[in-house]
Amino acid sequence: MMKRFKVITDGRAINLVQTSSNKIEIDGRVYDVEFIANENSTGLLRVGSKIYKVLCNKITETDYEIWIKHNVFSVRVEDSRTALLSQLKRFSEESERDFLVKAPMPGLVTAIEVKIGDKVGPGSGLVILEAMKMENEIRSAVSGKIKSIEVDNRAIVEKNQLLIIIDTVSSSK
């Protein structure tokens, strides 16, 4: 019955392995633990021979507020499934908020009209791309803030090459 958890508190991630019902391993050290739950989210936590009174408030499925001896700890506990779901959610949120501007054709970047941090709206000029002796202005299709510029001036780019990333969430801030 080995279960792995990632415990995050005070910005620090701790890898915890529950090897049996009353044994946990933290950073290679094995601890003998037991939690005896009482009513109202209180209980006794035994770690080795020491016993602590504990109040545990469940905030969300993964987030807890734990009181031990007048100390309050905000703790996030993720098992491998929850960690994977959390990672997928972050990836999805980043994908939703970032708008990728790609080259519609191969060509030469002759001008970059924005810089990182600039606010843009639909129709704002971003990059001048020369293709077949014609200058084409690549314009923004969304509102947001320039998150990154992925090409340099005078760079030769291929079709569908990433030029600029726009953070669309920033427009509402």
Buried (B, 14 or more C-beta within 10 A) or exposed (E): EEEEBBBBBEEEEEEBBBEEEEEBBEEEEEEEBEEEEEEEBEBEBBEEEEEEEBBBEEEEEBBBBBBEEEEEEEBBBBBEEBBEBBEEEEEEEEEEBBBEBBBEEBBBBBBBBBEEEBEBEEEBBBBBBBBEEEEBEBBBBBBBBBBEBBBEEEBEBEEEBBBBBBBBBBBEE
